[in-house]
Amino acid sequence: MSKFTKKYPHLTWWVENQGYIEIGEDDYSSSLLRLLDPGGVCWEDEDSETIDAALDAAENFLKEELPSRFGVTLEK
């Protein structure tokens, strides 16, 4: 198991099963990190000032959302 997978199991599940992650500002968003799937943006970080904080916020969001939205509960 990689260090990333160990620290961010929900983000890993997201990328392997549902969508992808965008990091950095672009022409459409000033957020540091966005979670996207084929339907578009599912979540974006509006508050974090560092990539580490944005990754932590995304992990926490998915930890709360995956069980209700996808029926996925990951052991940590």
C-alpha positions as protocol buffer text, in pm:
chain_id: "A"
residue {
  index: 1
  type: MET
  ca { x: 0 y: 0 z: 0 }
}
residue {
  index: 2
  type: SER
  ca { x: 141 y: 338 z: -99 }
}
residue {
  index: 3
  type: LYS
  ca { x: 188 y: 623 z: 148 }
}
residue {
  index: 4
  type: PHE
  ca { x: -75 y: 825 z: -41 }
}
residue {
  index: 5
  type: THR
  ca { x: -329 y: 540 z: -23 }
}
residue {
  index: 6
  type: LYS
  ca { x: -258 y: 493 z: 347 }
}
residue {
  index: 7
  type: LYS
  ca { x: -307 y: 862 z: 424 }
}
residue {
  index: 8
  type: TYR
  ca { x: -592 y: 926 z: 177 }
}
residue {
  index: 9
  type: PRO
  ca { x: -792 y: 604 z: 130 }
}
residue {
  index: 10
  type: HIS
  ca { x: -1110 y: 786 z: 26 }
}
residue {
  index: 11
  type: LEU
  ca { x: -931 y: 999 z: -235 }
}
residue {
  index: 12
  type: THR
  ca { x: -769 y: 682 z: -367 }
}
residue {
  index: 13
  type: TRP
  ca { x: -1110 y: 515 z: -396 }
}
residue {
  index: 14
  type: TRP
  ca { x: -1243 y: 821 z: -578 }
}
residue {
  index: 15
  type: VAL
  ca { x: -969 y: 819 z: -842 }
}
residue {
  index: 16
  type: GLU
  ca { x: -979 y: 442 z: -889 }
}
residue {
  index: 17
  type: ASN
  ca { x: -1359 y: 410 z: -908 }
}
residue {
  index: 18
  type: GLN
  ca { x: -1546 y: 733 z: -970 }
}
residue {
  index: 19
  type: GLY
  ca { x: -1364 y: 1038 z: -1102 }
}
residue {
  index: 20
  type: TYR
  ca { x: -1052 y: 1243 z: -1078 }
}
residue {
  index: 21
  type: ILE
  ca { x: -884 y: 1522 z: -884 }
}
residue {
  index: 22
  type: GLU
  ca { x: -773 y: 1858 z: -1021 }
}
residue {
  index: 23
  type: ILE
  ca { x: -510 y: 2050 z: -830 }
}
residue {
  index: 24
  type: GLY
  ca { x: -443 y: 2418 z: -884 }
}
residue {
  index: 25
  type: GLU
  ca { x: -625 y: 2723 z: -1014 }
}
residue {
  index: 26
  type: ASP
  ca { x: -755 y: 2732 z: -1369 }
}
residue {
  index: 27
  type: ASP
  ca { x: -962 y: 2965 z: -1588 }
}
residue {
  index: 28
  type: TYR
  ca { x: -1282 y: 2856 z: -1414 }
}
residue {
  index: 29
  type: SER
  ca { x: -1188 y: 2820 z: -1049 }
}
residue {
  index: 30
  type: SER
  ca { x: -947 y: 2966 z: -797 }
}
residue {
  index: 31
  type: SER
  ca { x: -975 y: 2668 z: -562 }
}
residue {
  index: 32
  type: LEU
  ca { x: -665 y: 2461 z: -488 }
}
residue {
  index: 33
  type: LEU
  ca { x: -838 y: 2125 z: -532 }
}
residue {
  index: 34
  type: ARG
  ca { x: -1152 y: 1992 z: -703 }
}
residue {
  index: 35
  type: LEU
  ca { x: -1317 y: 1650 z: -715 }
}
residue {
  index: 36
  type: LEU
  ca { x: -1476 y: 1575 z: -1050 }
}
residue {
  index: 37
  type: ASP
  ca { x: -1660 y: 1287 z: -1213 }
}
residue {
  index: 38
  type: PRO
  ca { x: -1824 y: 1250 z: -1555 }
}
residue {
  index: 39
  type: GLY
  ca { x: -2103 y: 1485 z: -1438 }
}
residue {
  index: 40
  type: GLY
  ca { x: -1864 y: 1768 z: -1351 }
}
residue {
  index: 41
  type: VAL
  ca { x: -1742 y: 1923 z: -1028 }
}
residue {
  index: 42
  type: CYS
  ca { x: -1865 y: 1735 z: -721 }
}
residue {
  index: 43
  type: TRP
  ca { x: -1672 y: 1936 z: -465 }
}
residue {
  index: 44
  type: GLU
  ca { x: -1410 y: 2208 z: -453 }
}
residue {
  index: 45
  type: ASP
  ca { x: -1200 y: 2344 z: -173 }
}
residue {
  index: 46
  type: GLU
  ca { x: -1270 y: 2711 z: -114 }
}
residue {
  index: 47
  type: ASP
  ca { x: -1082 y: 2761 z: 213 }
}
residue {
  index: 48
  type: SER
  ca { x: -745 y: 2586 z: 220 }
}
residue {
  index: 49
  type: GLU
  ca { x: -425 y: 2779 z: 175 }
}
residue {
  index: 50
  type: THR
  ca { x: -199 y: 2477 z: 114 }
}
residue {
  index: 51
  type: ILE
  ca { x: -222 y: 2161 z: -96 }
}
residue {
  index: 52
  type: ASP
  ca { x: -186 y: 1951 z: 220 }
}
residue {
  index: 53
  type: ALA
  ca { x: -484 y: 2122 z: 379 }
}
residue {
  index: 54
  type: ALA
  ca { x: -688 y: 2086 z: 58 }
}
residue {
  index: 55
  type: LEU
  ca { x: -609 y: 1714 z: 36 }
}
residue {
  index: 56
  type: ASP
  ca { x: -713 y: 1670 z: 400 }
}
residue {
  index: 57
  type: ALA
  ca { x: -1038 y: 1860 z: 338 }
}
residue {
  index: 58
  type: ALA
  ca { x: -1117 y: 1647 z: 31 }
}
residue {
  index: 59
  type: GLU
  ca { x: -1044 y: 1328 z: 224 }
}
residue {
  index: 60
  type: ASN
  ca { x: -1280 y: 1440 z: 503 }
}
residue {
  index: 61
  type: PHE
  ca { x: -1552 y: 1534 z: 252 }
}
residue {
  index: 62
  type: LEU
  ca { x: -1533 y: 1194 z: 84 }
}
residue {
  index: 63
  type: LYS
  ca { x: -1525 y: 1012 z: 418 }
}
residue {
  index: 64
  type: GLU
  ca { x: -1865 y: 1168 z: 493 }
}
residue {
  index: 65
  type: GLU
  ca { x: -2009 y: 1141 z: 139 }
}
residue {
  index: 66
  type: LEU
  ca { x: -1906 y: 797 z: 13 }
}
residue {
  index: 67
  type: PRO
  ca { x: -2130 y: 596 z: 247 }
}
residue {
  index: 68
  type: SER
  ca { x: -2446 y: 792 z: 167 }
}
residue {
  index: 69
  type: ARG
  ca { x: -2380 y: 859 z: -202 }
}
residue {
  index: 70
  type: PHE
  ca { x: -2212 y: 534 z: -308 }
}
residue {
  index: 71
  type: GLY
  ca { x: -2267 y: 293 z: -19 }
}
residue {
  index: 72
  type: VAL
  ca { x: -1891 y: 274 z: 34 }
}
residue {
  index: 73
  type: THR
  ca { x: -1738 y: 252 z: 380 }
}
residue {
  index: 74
  type: LEU
  ca { x: -1362 y: 215 z: 394 }
}
residue {
  index: 75
  type: GLU
  ca { x: -1170 y: 79 z: 687 }
}
residue {
  index: 76
  type: LYS
  ca { x: -876 y: 288 z: 797 }
}
